[in-house]
Amino acid sequence: MLRRSFAITVLSFAAALLVDASVHEYAGEKFVAKGNAFVVHGGSEGIHSSAPGLNESSAADSFIRLENVIFRRPLELSNFSSGLVHAVLFEVDDRETIGGSAYGGQRAVCCTADLAKLGVCRQGQIIHRPSADNPSWPQVFGAPFDIDMTETILHPRSIQIRKTGMYNLYFIHCDPQLKEVFVDGKTVWKNPTGYLPGRMAPLMNFYGVMSLAFVVLGIFWFSQYARFWREVLPLQNCITLVITLGMLEMALWYYDYAEFNETGVRPTGITVWAVTSGTVKRTVSRLTILIVSMGYGVVRPTLGGLTSKVLLLGGTFFVATELLELIENVGAVSDLSGKARLFFVLPVAVLDAFIILWIFTSLSSTLNKLQARRMTAKLDIYRKFTNALAVAVIVSVGWTCYELYFKSNDVYNEQWRNAWIIPAFWQVLSFSVLCVICALWAPSQNSMRYAYSSEDAFGEFDKDDTLTLINRHVWHQRM
């Protein structure tokens, strides 16, 4: 029994070190001046309402719980008593109930002298009014600093969520003398189905479906690979690697979300592995498409001097994408969209655009060579490949425009229930392109007809090149 208790204690301590998401931790968070108030953002999550029929005495299945929230200040600044340091919790539809302005002036969170003269608040206090839909909201709690006290504790409490919405928590005070105050502690946010934030919850089922989809694709591909392993091309080995990485990525994401949903603690190690496997898959798939577009293994046996450039591009893309994905996913606390900084988004966007441009430039050159040398079988498959990529690019551009529209019109994340569709779409599009490539280049008894042949090189290839040189020589002589 003692050993079991010790093991539980150790596991609990280890879990506390990994807390990152629905359990929001505050470790020395400093207040930042916003207008005439000093603010710390405590979290934002989409939360579904508790199951109907629960009464006040029932255990809530959807709640926000404040645990051990402590406000601290330096000893040298503890020689005075202060006003309240508040925790302000509100649903996004009630955001106008926080703050106010006098005579149509600038909106303020803390009561100003002009507003105090109007009798709507007391100067130095936070302005808030009851919600029209629910008079008990927003929820505002406070704790003062007594003289010579370096810390004050916010009374622990659990708030049941009875309305589905995007909830925001801020710690706020209005006293300029408390500018050196910081926050320690944690809050726990829970949905009826588990600890996953509302925006992430549908992604768990999505990655479960995608895992099954990759399994089906893997069964098809590996069965063909086993049947015709003697006919396998180097390109098909690259496709095999992409499928394997895709299966691993989907499984890791599903496990990451399932574990997170069950415990409220995001398994950081699994998240990092999921991000890394996905980044490797994206890099390998883009390089595979690029070298196919160049005609590697079809019209040329090697990439020659382009090998180092392709590897350099792939390495740069991997590093830029890995940084972006780590920032987006590892350590993400709140249910907010577009958290990644522009500094990390731009390199990935530029590299993606450059890769697409290089792909289509290479495809154009390869198609011209195949057409000039009358390689009809290879030309047909490359035309289908080009059409599939063109459709994918057009759809990608259209979806990017929609994504920009979606985010620009969702400043307060009110559309959090639909936000999961944006990352899910890119996974579906990537999987669809992979399926097309698998259908075009599936291992078969005719695989070798698409492979590079030395006879083609010394026959049609050299003949065409020789005729071109002769024609140029004759043309120059006539000139």
MOVENBEL-V775713 format. One line per field, one symbol per residue. phi: phi as a letter, one per 30 degrees, with the letter a starting at -180 (. if undefined). psi: psi as a letter, one per 20 degrees, with the letter a starting at -180 (. if undefined). burial: # if it has 24 or more other C-alpha atoms within 12 Angstrom, else .. A space follows every 10 residues. Layout:
phi->???
psi->???
burial->???
This chain:
phi->.ddddddddd dddddddceb bdcdcbbidc dcdbicccbb dckbbdbddd edjdcddddd cbabccbhdb cbbdddccca cbddcccccb dedcdddcia bchidddbdc dcddddddid acejcddabd dddbedcdcb bbbccddicc bbcdedabcd ccbdlccbbb cbbccedcdc dbcbkabccb ceckcdeedd eddddddddd dddddddddd dddddddbdd cdceddddde dddddddddd dddddedddd ddcicddedd dddddddddd dddddddddd ddddidibcb dbdiddeddd dddddddddd ddddddddcd idccdccidd deecddeddd dddddddddd dddedddddd ddchcddddd dddddddddd dddddddddd dddddeddcb dchdcddcdd ddddeddddd dddddddddd cdeadceddc ddbdddddcd dddddddddd edddddddd
psi->gggghggggg hggghhhiph ehopqonkpq qppocjrpqp oiqpqppqqq qqipahiqpp jorpppplop pqqqhikjkq qraqpqpopq qhijhiiprr qpkjappqhq prhghhhiji rppirppqqq qhhoiiqrpp qrprprpjpi qqpppqqpop oipproqppq pqrjohikij qrpqbrqppp rhiaipqhhh ghhghghggh ghghgggggg ghghghhlhi jpqhghhghg gggghggggg gggghghggg hhijopnggh gggggghhgg gggggghghg hghijpigip hriciighgg hggggggggg hggghghhhp jpgqlqqlhq qhhhgggggg ggggggghgh gggggggggh ghjlngghgg hhgggggghg gggghggghg gggggghhjl hjkhkhhihh hghhghgggg hghgggghhh kpprijhiii qpphgggieh ghgghghggg ghggghhh.
burial->.......... .......### ######..## ###..##### ########## .........# ######.### ###....... .######### #####.#### #......### ##..#..... #..######. ......#### #####....# ####...### ########## ########## ########## ########## ########.# #.###.##.. ##.##..... ########## ########## ########## #.######## ########## ########## ########## .........# ..##.##### ########## ########.. ...##..#.. ##..##.### .###.##.## ....#..##. ###.##.##. .##..#.... ..#..#.... .######### #####.#### #.######.# ####..#### ##...##... #......... .........
